[in-house]
Amino acid sequence: MATIRKTITLSDSQDAWIKAQIARGAFTNDSEYIRDLVRRDQEGQNSLAELRQAIAEGLESGVSDQSLDDIWTTAEKRSRSADA
């Protein structure tokens, strides 16, 4: 994977925070910490996009003719099969 060098500006408190994370052994250097932040943001944005898609699909599907009990039963079955 190719890498690109970037220059960023941080406040003193942001720099101190990153240095503290490195000092506690969570990361080996500033770049590793920032790459981790970007990865987590990417994952969060992907999860958010999936959630928005699911909401849109739910809204487009209209009102269900199932009872609340039927919906709960179906959801519980899905949950149990996902755990298996």
PDB file of N, CA, C and O in Angstrom:
ATOM      1  N   MET A   1       0.847  -1.170   0.000  1.00  0.00           N
ATOM      2  CA  MET A   1       0.000   0.000   0.000  1.00  0.00           C
ATOM      3  C   MET A   1       0.893   1.234   0.000  1.00  0.00           C
ATOM      4  O   MET A   1       1.815   1.350   0.807  1.00  0.00           O
ATOM      5  N   ALA A   2       0.609   2.142  -0.908  1.00  0.00           N
ATOM      6  CA  ALA A   2       1.363   3.381  -0.986  1.00  0.00           C
ATOM      7  C   ALA A   2       1.015   4.281   0.187  1.00  0.00           C
ATOM      8  O   ALA A   2      -0.107   4.248   0.691  1.00  0.00           O
ATOM      9  N   THR A   3       1.959   5.066   0.611  1.00  0.00           N
ATOM     10  CA  THR A   3       1.706   6.018   1.693  1.00  0.00           C
ATOM     11  C   THR A   3       1.936   7.428   1.178  1.00  0.00           C
ATOM     12  O   THR A   3       2.729   7.657   0.265  1.00  0.00           O
ATOM     13  N   ILE A   4       1.232   8.356   1.780  1.00  0.00           N
ATOM     14  CA  ILE A   4       1.345   9.763   1.420  1.00  0.00           C
ATOM     15  C   ILE A   4       1.663  10.540   2.674  1.00  0.00           C
ATOM     16  O   ILE A   4       1.021  10.354   3.708  1.00  0.00           O
ATOM     17  N   ARG A   5       2.647  11.405   2.587  1.00  0.00           N
ATOM     18  CA  ARG A   5       3.030  12.214   3.736  1.00  0.00           C
ATOM     19  C   ARG A   5       2.131  13.445   3.800  1.00  0.00           C
ATOM     20  O   ARG A   5       1.936  14.134   2.799  1.00  0.00           O
ATOM     21  N   LYS A   6       1.584  13.717   4.988  1.00  0.00           N
ATOM     22  CA  LYS A   6       0.720  14.871   5.226  1.00  0.00           C
ATOM     23  C   LYS A   6       1.319  15.701   6.353  1.00  0.00           C
ATOM     24  O   LYS A   6       2.006  15.178   7.230  1.00  0.00           O
ATOM     25  N   THR A   7       1.054  16.978   6.316  1.00  0.00           N
ATOM     26  CA  THR A   7       1.429  17.860   7.413  1.00  0.00           C
ATOM     27  C   THR A   7       0.147  18.360   8.046  1.00  0.00           C
ATOM     28  O   THR A   7      -0.734  18.869   7.353  1.00  0.00           O
ATOM     29  N   ILE A   8       0.034  18.216   9.368  1.00  0.00           N
ATOM     30  CA  ILE A   8      -1.155  18.683  10.072  1.00  0.00           C
ATOM     31  C   ILE A   8      -0.730  19.604  11.203  1.00  0.00           C
ATOM     32  O   ILE A   8       0.404  19.548  11.681  1.00  0.00           O
ATOM     33  N   THR A   9      -1.643  20.438  11.615  1.00  0.00           N
ATOM     34  CA  THR A   9      -1.398  21.352  12.728  1.00  0.00           C
ATOM     35  C   THR A   9      -2.329  20.975  13.867  1.00  0.00           C
ATOM     36  O   THR A   9      -3.535  20.824  13.670  1.00  0.00           O
ATOM     37  N   LEU A  10      -1.766  20.825  15.061  1.00  0.00           N
ATOM     38  CA  LEU A  10      -2.521  20.465  16.246  1.00  0.00           C
ATOM     39  C   LEU A  10      -2.339  21.524  17.317  1.00  0.00           C
ATOM     40  O   LEU A  10      -1.344  22.248  17.336  1.00  0.00           O
ATOM     41  N   SER A  11      -3.309  21.602  18.198  1.00  0.00           N
ATOM     42  CA  SER A  11      -3.141  22.480  19.355  1.00  0.00           C
ATOM     43  C   SER A  11      -2.187  21.798  20.345  1.00  0.00           C
ATOM     44  O   SER A  11      -1.906  20.606  20.221  1.00  0.00           O
ATOM     45  N   ASP A  12      -1.701  22.553  21.313  1.00  0.00           N
ATOM     46  CA  ASP A  12      -0.815  21.983  22.329  1.00  0.00           C
ATOM     47  C   ASP A  12      -1.515  20.857  23.084  1.00  0.00           C
ATOM     48  O   ASP A  12      -0.901  19.829  23.373  1.00  0.00           O
ATOM     49  N   SER A  13      -2.789  21.043  23.403  1.00  0.00           N
ATOM     50  CA  SER A  13      -3.498  20.013  24.161  1.00  0.00           C
ATOM     51  C   SER A  13      -3.727  18.759  23.310  1.00  0.00           C
ATOM     52  O   SER A  13      -3.681  17.646  23.835  1.00  0.00           O
ATOM     53  N   GLN A  14      -3.973  18.923  22.012  1.00  0.00           N
ATOM     54  CA  GLN A  14      -4.133  17.759  21.141  1.00  0.00           C
ATOM     55  C   GLN A  14      -2.813  16.989  21.031  1.00  0.00           C
ATOM     56  O   GLN A  14      -2.797  15.759  21.072  1.00  0.00           O
ATOM     57  N   ASP A  15      -1.722  17.720  20.892  1.00  0.00           N
ATOM     58  CA  ASP A  15      -0.414  17.080  20.817  1.00  0.00           C
ATOM     59  C   ASP A  15      -0.098  16.344  22.115  1.00  0.00           C
ATOM     60  O   ASP A  15       0.426  15.231  22.092  1.00  0.00           O
ATOM     61  N   ALA A  16      -0.417  16.968  23.243  1.00  0.00           N
ATOM     62  CA  ALA A  16      -0.187  16.330  24.542  1.00  0.00           C
ATOM     63  C   ALA A  16      -1.025  15.052  24.668  1.00  0.00           C
ATOM     64  O   ALA A  16      -0.551  14.048  25.199  1.00  0.00           O
ATOM     65  N   TRP A  17      -2.257  15.092  24.184  1.00  0.00           N
ATOM     66  CA  TRP A  17      -3.121  13.911  24.236  1.00  0.00           C
ATOM     67  C   TRP A  17      -2.512  12.752  23.445  1.00  0.00           C
ATOM     68  O   TRP A  17      -2.456  11.621  23.928  1.00  0.00           O
ATOM     69  N   ILE A  18      -2.058  13.045  22.227  1.00  0.00           N
ATOM     70  CA  ILE A  18      -1.452  12.003  21.394  1.00  0.00           C
ATOM     71  C   ILE A  18      -0.200  11.453  22.065  1.00  0.00           C
ATOM     72  O   ILE A  18       0.007  10.240  22.095  1.00  0.00           O
ATOM     73  N   LYS A  19       0.621  12.324  22.594  1.00  0.00           N
ATOM     74  CA  LYS A  19       1.842  11.876  23.281  1.00  0.00           C
ATOM     75  C   LYS A  19       1.503  10.997  24.482  1.00  0.00           C
ATOM     76  O   LYS A  19       2.217  10.037  24.774  1.00  0.00           O
ATOM     77  N   ALA A  20       0.410  11.325  25.181  1.00  0.00           N
ATOM     78  CA  ALA A  20      -0.007  10.517  26.334  1.00  0.00           C
ATOM     79  C   ALA A  20      -0.449   9.130  25.876  1.00  0.00           C
ATOM     80  O   ALA A  20      -0.167   8.138  26.548  1.00  0.00           O
ATOM     81  N   GLN A  21      -1.143   9.050  24.733  1.00  0.00           N
ATOM     82  CA  GLN A  21      -1.573   7.748  24.216  1.00  0.00           C
ATOM     83  C   GLN A  21      -0.364   6.892  23.833  1.00  0.00           C
ATOM     84  O   GLN A  21      -0.358   5.677  24.036  1.00  0.00           O
ATOM     85  N   ILE A  22       0.643   7.539  23.284  1.00  0.00           N
ATOM     86  CA  ILE A  22       1.877   6.837  22.922  1.00  0.00           C
ATOM     87  C   ILE A  22       2.605   6.392  24.193  1.00  0.00           C
ATOM     88  O   ILE A  22       3.096   5.266  24.263  1.00  0.00           O
ATOM     89  N   ALA A  23       2.676   7.268  25.191  1.00  0.00           N
ATOM     90  CA  ALA A  23       3.373   6.957  26.442  1.00  0.00           C
ATOM     91  C   ALA A  23       2.738   5.778  27.170  1.00  0.00           C
ATOM     92  O   ALA A  23       3.443   4.994  27.804  1.00  0.00           O
ATOM     93  N   ARG A  24       1.429   5.643  27.089  1.00  0.00           N
ATOM     94  CA  ARG A  24       0.770   4.526  27.773  1.00  0.00           C
ATOM     95  C   ARG A  24       0.862   3.235  26.978  1.00  0.00           C
ATOM     96  O   ARG A  24       0.381   2.191  27.419  1.00  0.00           O
ATOM     97  N   GLY A  25       1.479   3.307  25.807  1.00  0.00           N
ATOM     98  CA  GLY A  25       1.731   2.110  25.022  1.00  0.00           C
ATOM     99  C   GLY A  25       0.636   1.741  24.040  1.00  0.00           C
ATOM    100  O   GLY A  25       0.689   0.676  23.425  1.00  0.00           O
ATOM    101  N   ALA A  26      -0.353   2.604  23.886  1.00  0.00           N
ATOM    102  CA  ALA A  26      -1.449   2.299  22.972  1.00  0.00           C
ATOM    103  C   ALA A  26      -1.022   2.403  21.508  1.00  0.00           C
ATOM    104  O   ALA A  26      -1.561   1.708  20.646  1.00  0.00           O
ATOM    105  N   PHE A  27      -0.060   3.266  21.236  1.00  0.00           N
ATOM    106  CA  PHE A  27       0.430   3.486  19.878  1.00  0.00           C
ATOM    107  C   PHE A  27       1.933   3.695  19.936  1.00  0.00           C
ATOM    108  O   PHE A  27       2.484   4.057  20.976  1.00  0.00           O
ATOM    109  N   THR A  28       2.587   3.463  18.805  1.00  0.00           N
ATOM    110  CA  THR A  28       4.041   3.632  18.793  1.00  0.00           C
ATOM    111  C   THR A  28       4.481   5.020  18.339  1.00  0.00           C
ATOM    112  O   THR A  28       5.594   5.451  18.641  1.00  0.00           O
ATOM    113  N   ASN A  29       3.606   5.722  17.610  1.00  0.00           N
ATOM    114  CA  ASN A  29       3.965   7.069  17.155  1.00  0.00           C
ATOM    115  C   ASN A  29       2.709   7.846  16.761  1.00  0.00           C
ATOM    116  O   ASN A  29       1.607   7.297  16.732  1.00  0.00           O
ATOM    117  N   ASP A  30       2.893   9.112  16.464  1.00  0.00           N
ATOM    118  CA  ASP A  30       1.767   9.984  16.105  1.00  0.00           C
ATOM    119  C   ASP A  30       1.000   9.457  14.892  1.00  0.00           C
ATOM    120  O   ASP A  30      -0.231   9.448  14.885  1.00  0.00           O
ATOM    121  N   SER A  31       1.727   9.022  13.879  1.00  0.00           N
ATOM    122  CA  SER A  31       1.091   8.559  12.644  1.00  0.00           C
ATOM    123  C   SER A  31       0.187   7.363  12.908  1.00  0.00           C
ATOM    124  O   SER A  31      -0.912   7.284  12.359  1.00  0.00           O
ATOM    125  N   GLU A  32       0.639   6.438  13.739  1.00  0.00           N
ATOM    126  CA  GLU A  32      -0.174   5.265  14.045  1.00  0.00           C
ATOM    127  C   GLU A  32      -1.477   5.679  14.725  1.00  0.00           C
ATOM    128  O   GLU A  32      -2.540   5.139  14.421  1.00  0.00           O
ATOM    129  N   TYR A  33      -1.392   6.630  15.640  1.00  0.00           N
ATOM    130  CA  TYR A  33      -2.586   7.118  16.334  1.00  0.00           C
ATOM    131  C   TYR A  33      -3.569   7.759  15.347  1.00  0.00           C
ATOM    132  O   TYR A  33      -4.767   7.478  15.389  1.00  0.00           O
ATOM    133  N   ILE A  34      -3.065   8.607  14.473  1.00  0.00           N
ATOM    134  CA  ILE A  34      -3.927   9.313  13.524  1.00  0.00           C
ATOM    135  C   ILE A  34      -4.524   8.327  12.516  1.00  0.00           C
ATOM    136  O   ILE A  34      -5.693   8.458  12.153  1.00  0.00           O
ATOM    137  N   ARG A  35      -3.741   7.344  12.059  1.00  0.00           N
ATOM    138  CA  ARG A  35      -4.287   6.333  11.145  1.00  0.00           C
ATOM    139  C   ARG A  35      -5.408   5.548  11.823  1.00  0.00           C
ATOM    140  O   ARG A  35      -6.404   5.207  11.187  1.00  0.00           O
ATOM    141  N   ASP A  36      -5.241   5.261  13.125  1.00  0.00           N
ATOM    142  CA  ASP A  36      -6.289   4.562  13.863  1.00  0.00           C
ATOM    143  C   ASP A  36      -7.558   5.408  13.922  1.00  0.00           C
ATOM    144  O   ASP A  36      -8.659   4.880  13.767  1.00  0.00           O
ATOM    145  N   LEU A  37      -7.419   6.694  14.141  1.00  0.00           N
ATOM    146  CA  LEU A  37      -8.589   7.581  14.155  1.00  0.00           C
ATOM    147  C   LEU A  37      -9.308   7.566  12.806  1.00  0.00           C
ATOM    148  O   LEU A  37     -10.536   7.516  12.749  1.00  0.00           O
ATOM    149  N   VAL A  38      -8.536   7.610  11.733  1.00  0.00           N
ATOM    150  CA  VAL A  38      -9.132   7.609  10.390  1.00  0.00           C
ATOM    151  C   VAL A  38      -9.848   6.288  10.138  1.00  0.00           C
ATOM    152  O   VAL A  38     -10.963   6.279   9.617  1.00  0.00           O
ATOM    153  N   ARG A  39      -9.213   5.163  10.505  1.00  0.00           N
ATOM    154  CA  ARG A  39      -9.860   3.848  10.330  1.00  0.00           C
ATOM    155  C   ARG A  39     -11.173   3.774  11.096  1.00  0.00           C
ATOM    156  O   ARG A  39     -12.182   3.316  10.559  1.00  0.00           O
ATOM    157  N   ARG A  40     -11.167   4.225  12.356  1.00  0.00           N
ATOM    158  CA  ARG A  40     -12.396   4.177  13.152  1.00  0.00           C
ATOM    159  C   ARG A  40     -13.469   5.092  12.563  1.00  0.00           C
ATOM    160  O   ARG A  40     -14.652   4.753  12.590  1.00  0.00           O
ATOM    161  N   ASP A  41     -13.073   6.231  12.040  1.00  0.00           N
ATOM    162  CA  ASP A  41     -14.034   7.128  11.403  1.00  0.00           C
ATOM    163  C   ASP A  41     -14.618   6.478  10.149  1.00  0.00           C
ATOM    164  O   ASP A  41     -15.821   6.569   9.907  1.00  0.00           O
ATOM    165  N   GLN A  42     -13.771   5.823   9.353  1.00  0.00           N
ATOM    166  CA  GLN A  42     -14.261   5.127   8.165  1.00  0.00           C
ATOM    167  C   GLN A  42     -15.276   4.052   8.545  1.00  0.00           C
ATOM    168  O   GLN A  42     -16.336   3.945   7.928  1.00  0.00           O
ATOM    169  N   GLU A  43     -14.948   3.260   9.557  1.00  0.00           N
ATOM    170  CA  GLU A  43     -15.866   2.212  10.011  1.00  0.00           C
ATOM    171  C   GLU A  43     -17.183   2.820  10.499  1.00  0.00           C
ATOM    172  O   GLU A  43     -18.260   2.302  10.203  1.00  0.00           O
ATOM    173  N   GLY A  44     -17.089   3.914  11.241  1.00  0.00           N
ATOM    174  CA  GLY A  44     -18.293   4.575  11.737  1.00  0.00           C
ATOM    175  C   GLY A  44     -19.153   5.118  10.614  1.00  0.00           C
ATOM    176  O   GLY A  44     -20.377   4.999  10.648  1.00  0.00           O
ATOM    177  N   GLN A  45     -18.517   5.713   9.622  1.00  0.00           N
ATOM    178  CA  GLN A  45     -19.260   6.250   8.479  1.00  0.00           C
ATOM    179  C   GLN A  45     -19.919   5.123   7.687  1.00  0.00           C
ATOM    180  O   GLN A  45     -21.046   5.269   7.213  1.00  0.00           O
ATOM    181  N   ASN A  46     -19.208   3.988   7.544  1.00  0.00           N
ATOM    182  CA  ASN A  46     -19.798   2.842   6.843  1.00  0.00           C
ATOM    183  C   ASN A  46     -20.997   2.302   7.607  1.00  0.00           C
ATOM    184  O   ASN A  46     -22.024   1.984   7.008  1.00  0.00           O
ATOM    185  N   SER A  47     -20.872   2.196   8.923  1.00  0.00           N
ATOM    186  CA  SER A  47     -21.985   1.718   9.748  1.00  0.00           C
ATOM    187  C   SER A  47     -23.172   2.668   9.659  1.00  0.00           C
ATOM    188  O   SER A  47     -24.320   2.233   9.579  1.00  0.00           O
ATOM    189  N   LEU A  48     -22.890   3.959   9.675  1.00  0.00           N
ATOM    190  CA  LEU A  48     -23.944   4.959   9.575  1.00  0.00           C
ATOM    191  C   LEU A  48     -24.653   4.868   8.220  1.00  0.00           C
ATOM    192  O   LEU A  48     -25.877   4.982   8.145  1.00  0.00           O
ATOM    193  N   ALA A  49     -23.889   4.665   7.167  1.00  0.00           N
ATOM    194  CA  ALA A  49     -24.491   4.529   5.829  1.00  0.00           C
ATOM    195  C   ALA A  49     -25.382   3.293   5.765  1.00  0.00           C
ATOM    196  O   ALA A  49     -26.462   3.335   5.175  1.00  0.00           O
ATOM    197  N   GLU A  50     -24.932   2.186   6.374  1.00  0.00           N
ATOM    198  CA  GLU A  50     -25.748   0.965   6.400  1.00  0.00           C
ATOM    199  C   GLU A  50     -27.032   1.196   7.191  1.00  0.00           C
ATOM    200  O   GLU A  50     -28.102   0.746   6.783  1.00  0.00           O
ATOM    201  N   LEU A  51     -26.930   1.885   8.303  1.00  0.00           N
ATOM    202  CA  LEU A  51     -28.106   2.182   9.116  1.00  0.00           C
ATOM    203  C   LEU A  51     -29.085   3.069   8.358  1.00  0.00           C
ATOM    204  O   LEU A  51     -30.293   2.833   8.382  1.00  0.00           O
ATOM    205  N   ARG A  52     -28.564   4.087   7.687  1.00  0.00           N
ATOM    206  CA  ARG A  52     -29.438   4.966   6.897  1.00  0.00           C
ATOM    207  C   ARG A  52     -30.140   4.193   5.788  1.00  0.00           C
ATOM    208  O   ARG A  52     -31.313   4.431   5.500  1.00  0.00           O
ATOM    209  N   GLN A  53     -29.406   3.256   5.161  1.00  0.00           N
ATOM    210  CA  GLN A  53     -30.006   2.429   4.106  1.00  0.00           C
ATOM    211  C   GLN A  53     -31.114   1.560   4.676  1.00  0.00           C
ATOM    212  O   GLN A  53     -32.175   1.425   4.065  1.00  0.00           O
ATOM    213  N   ALA A  54     -30.877   0.967   5.848  1.00  0.00           N
ATOM    214  CA  ALA A  54     -31.894   0.117   6.478  1.00  0.00           C
ATOM    215  C   ALA A  54     -33.132   0.935   6.850  1.00  0.00           C
ATOM    216  O   ALA A  54     -34.260   0.470   6.689  1.00  0.00           O
ATOM    217  N   ILE A  55     -32.919   2.138   7.342  1.00  0.00           N
ATOM    218  CA  ILE A  55     -34.046   3.010   7.685  1.00  0.00           C
ATOM    219  C   ILE A  55     -34.839   3.361   6.427  1.00  0.00           C
ATOM    220  O   ILE A  55     -36.069   3.322   6.435  1.00  0.00           O
ATOM    221  N   ALA A  56     -34.139   3.703   5.350  1.00  0.00           N
ATOM    222  CA  ALA A  56     -34.814   4.046   4.093  1.00  0.00           C
ATOM    223  C   ALA A  56     -35.632   2.855   3.584  1.00  0.00           C
ATOM    224  O   ALA A  56     -36.767   3.021   3.139  1.00  0.00           O
ATOM    225  N   GLU A  57     -35.045   1.648   3.652  1.00  0.00           N
ATOM    226  CA  GLU A  57     -35.768   0.459   3.213  1.00  0.00           C
ATOM    227  C   GLU A  57     -37.012   0.229   4.074  1.00  0.00           C
ATOM    228  O   GLU A  57     -38.072  -0.139   3.567  1.00  0.00           O
ATOM    229  N   GLY A  58     -36.866   0.449   5.375  1.00  0.00           N
ATOM    230  CA  GLY A  58     -38.004   0.284   6.270  1.00  0.00           C
ATOM    231  C   GLY A  58     -39.120   1.269   5.969  1.00  0.00           C
ATOM    232  O   GLY A  58     -40.297   0.908   5.958  1.00  0.00           O
ATOM    233  N   LEU A  59     -38.742   2.508   5.727  1.00  0.00           N
ATOM    234  CA  LEU A  59     -39.744   3.520   5.416  1.00  0.00           C
ATOM    235  C   LEU A  59     -40.424   3.239   4.080  1.00  0.00           C
ATOM    236  O   LEU A  59     -41.631   3.432   3.933  1.00  0.00           O
ATOM    237  N   GLU A  60     -39.633   2.781   3.105  1.00  0.00           N
ATOM    238  CA  GLU A  60     -40.188   2.490   1.784  1.00  0.00           C
ATOM    239  C   GLU A  60     -41.101   1.267   1.803  1.00  0.00           C
ATOM    240  O   GLU A  60     -41.981   1.141   0.952  1.00  0.00           O
ATOM    241  N   SER A  61     -40.899   0.362   2.767  1.00  0.00           N
ATOM    242  CA  SER A  61     -41.693  -0.869   2.790  1.00  0.00           C
ATOM    243  C   SER A  61     -43.118  -0.638   3.267  1.00  0.00           C
ATOM    244  O   SER A  61     -43.984  -1.494   3.088  1.00  0.00           O
ATOM    245  N   GLY A  62     -43.361   0.509   3.871  1.00  0.00           N
ATOM    246  CA  GLY A  62     -44.717   0.820   4.304  1.00  0.00           C
ATOM    247  C   GLY A  62     -45.058   0.225   5.655  1.00  0.00           C
ATOM    248  O   GLY A  62     -44.199  -0.313   6.352  1.00  0.00           O
ATOM    249  N   VAL A  63     -46.325   0.331   6.009  1.00  0.00           N
ATOM    250  CA  VAL A  63     -46.815  -0.137   7.299  1.00  0.00           C
ATOM    251  C   VAL A  63     -47.010  -1.650   7.228  1.00  0.00           C
ATOM    252  O   VAL A  63     -47.553  -2.173   6.255  1.00  0.00           O
ATOM    253  N   SER A  64     -46.564  -2.335   8.264  1.00  0.00           N
ATOM    254  CA  SER A  64     -46.690  -3.794   8.320  1.00  0.00           C
ATOM    255  C   SER A  64     -48.107  -4.204   8.689  1.00  0.00           C
ATOM    256  O   SER A  64     -48.805  -3.496   9.416  1.00  0.00           O
ATOM    257  N   ASP A  65     -48.524  -5.365   8.173  1.00  0.00           N
ATOM    258  CA  ASP A  65     -49.819  -5.904   8.565  1.00  0.00           C
ATOM    259  C   ASP A  65     -49.673  -6.915   9.707  1.00  0.00           C
ATOM    260  O   ASP A  65     -50.653  -7.528  10.130  1.00  0.00           O
ATOM    261  N   GLN A  66     -48.433  -7.083  10.204  1.00  0.00           N
ATOM    262  CA  GLN A  66     -48.180  -7.986  11.321  1.00  0.00           C
ATOM    263  C   GLN A  66     -48.491  -7.293  12.643  1.00  0.00           C
ATOM    264  O   GLN A  66     -48.417  -6.069  12.756  1.00  0.00           O
ATOM    265  N   SER A  67     -48.839  -8.105  13.639  1.00  0.00           N
ATOM    266  CA  SER A  67     -49.037  -7.552  14.986  1.00  0.00           C
ATOM    267  C   SER A  67     -47.670  -7.322  15.622  1.00  0.00           C
ATOM    268  O   SER A  67     -46.660  -7.848  15.155  1.00  0.00           O
ATOM    269  N   LEU A  68     -47.651  -6.541  16.676  1.00  0.00           N
ATOM    270  CA  LEU A  68     -46.401  -6.282  17.387  1.00  0.00           C
ATOM    271  C   LEU A  68     -45.819  -7.586  17.924  1.00  0.00           C
ATOM    272  O   LEU A  68     -44.606  -7.789  17.878  1.00  0.00           O
ATOM    273  N   ASP A  69     -46.673  -8.466  18.431  1.00  0.00           N
ATOM    274  CA  ASP A  69     -46.199  -9.761  18.931  1.00  0.00           C
ATOM    275  C   ASP A  69     -45.536 -10.574  17.820  1.00  0.00           C
ATOM    276  O   ASP A  69     -44.506 -11.209  18.049  1.00  0.00           O
ATOM    277  N   ASP A  70     -46.118 -10.559  16.617  1.00  0.00           N
ATOM    278  CA  ASP A  70     -45.530 -11.279  15.490  1.00  0.00           C
ATOM    279  C   ASP A  70     -44.159 -10.706  15.127  1.00  0.00           C
ATOM    280  O   ASP A  70     -43.218 -11.445  14.837  1.00  0.00           O
ATOM    281  N   ILE A  71     -44.069  -9.393  15.148  1.00  0.00           N
ATOM    282  CA  ILE A  71     -42.800  -8.731  14.822  1.00  0.00           C
ATOM    283  C   ILE A  71     -41.738  -9.110  15.848  1.00  0.00           C
ATOM    284  O   ILE A  71     -40.607  -9.430  15.479  1.00  0.00           O
ATOM    285  N   TRP A  72     -42.091  -9.078  17.138  1.00  0.00           N
ATOM    286  CA  TRP A  72     -41.140  -9.448  18.209  1.00  0.00           C
ATOM    287  C   TRP A  72     -40.706 -10.898  18.063  1.00  0.00           C
ATOM    288  O   TRP A  72     -39.523 -11.206  18.206  1.00  0.00           O
ATOM    289  N   THR A  73     -41.638 -11.784  17.784  1.00  0.00           N
ATOM    290  CA  THR A  73     -41.316 -13.201  17.633  1.00  0.00           C
ATOM    291  C   THR A  73     -40.328 -13.405  16.487  1.00  0.00           C
ATOM    292  O   THR A  73     -39.357 -14.149  16.627  1.00  0.00           O
ATOM    293  N   THR A  74     -40.569 -12.759  15.373  1.00  0.00           N
ATOM    294  CA  THR A  74     -39.664 -12.846  14.226  1.00  0.00           C
ATOM    295  C   THR A  74     -38.287 -12.315  14.583  1.00  0.00           C
ATOM    296  O   THR A  74     -37.274 -12.925  14.240  1.00  0.00           O
ATOM    297  N   ALA A  75     -38.245 -11.174  15.274  1.00  0.00           N
ATOM    298  CA  ALA A  75     -36.959 -10.579  15.651  1.00  0.00           C
ATOM    299  C   ALA A  75     -36.197 -11.486  16.613  1.00  0.00           C
ATOM    300  O   ALA A  75     -34.979 -11.623  16.493  1.00  0.00           O
ATOM    301  N   GLU A  76     -36.893 -12.106  17.560  1.00  0.00           N
ATOM    302  CA  GLU A  76     -36.242 -13.010  18.497  1.00  0.00           C
ATOM    303  C   GLU A  76     -35.675 -14.233  17.774  1.00  0.00           C
ATOM    304  O   GLU A  76     -34.576 -14.686  18.096  1.00  0.00           O
ATOM    305  N   LYS A  77     -36.410 -14.765  16.807  1.00  0.00           N
ATOM    306  CA  LYS A  77     -35.926 -15.905  16.034  1.00  0.00           C
ATOM    307  C   LYS A  77     -34.678 -15.522  15.255  1.00  0.00           C
ATOM    308  O   LYS A  77     -33.717 -16.290  15.206  1.00  0.00           O
ATOM    309  N   ARG A  78     -34.683 -14.347  14.649  1.00  0.00           N
ATOM    310  CA  ARG A  78     -33.503 -13.888  13.898  1.00  0.00           C
ATOM    311  C   ARG A  78     -32.307 -13.741  14.829  1.00  0.00           C
ATOM    312  O   ARG A  78     -31.190 -14.126  14.484  1.00  0.00           O
ATOM    313  N   SER A  79     -32.545 -13.189  15.993  1.00  0.00           N
ATOM    314  CA  SER A  79     -31.469 -12.988  16.961  1.00  0.00           C
ATOM    315  C   SER A  79     -30.868 -14.318  17.399  1.00  0.00           C
ATOM    316  O   SER A  79     -29.647 -14.457  17.482  1.00  0.00           O
ATOM    317  N   ARG A  80     -31.727 -15.295  17.679  1.00  0.00           N
ATOM    318  CA  ARG A  80     -31.236 -16.612  18.103  1.00  0.00           C
ATOM    319  C   ARG A  80     -30.457 -17.288  16.983  1.00  0.00           C
ATOM    320  O   ARG A  80     -29.428 -17.911  17.245  1.00  0.00           O
ATOM    321  N   SER A  81     -30.918 -17.181  15.753  1.00  0.00           N
ATOM    322  CA  SER A  81     -30.206 -17.829  14.639  1.00  0.00           C
ATOM    323  C   SER A  81     -28.893 -17.116  14.334  1.00  0.00           C
ATOM    324  O   SER A  81     -27.944 -17.745  13.867  1.00  0.00           O
ATOM    325  N   ALA A  82     -28.828 -15.824  14.591  1.00  0.00           N
ATOM    326  CA  ALA A  82     -27.589 -15.076  14.377  1.00  0.00           C
ATOM    327  C   ALA A  82     -26.546 -15.438  15.432  1.00  0.00           C
ATOM    328  O   ALA A  82     -25.347 -15.424  15.155  1.00  0.00           O
ATOM    329  N   ASP A  83     -27.005 -15.761  16.639  1.00  0.00           N
ATOM    330  CA  ASP A  83     -26.096 -16.130  17.721  1.00  0.00           C
ATOM    331  C   ASP A  83     -25.554 -17.543  17.569  1.00  0.00           C
ATOM    332  O   ASP A  83     -24.511 -17.878  18.130  1.00  0.00           O
ATOM    333  N   ALA A  84     -26.256 -18.360  16.819  1.00  0.00           N
ATOM    334  CA  ALA A  84     -25.863 -19.773  16.682  1.00  0.00           C
ATOM    335  C   ALA A  84     -24.680 -19.952  15.774  1.00  0.00           C
ATOM    336  O   ALA A  84     -24.232 -21.079  15.559  1.00  0.00           O
TER     337      ALA A  84
END
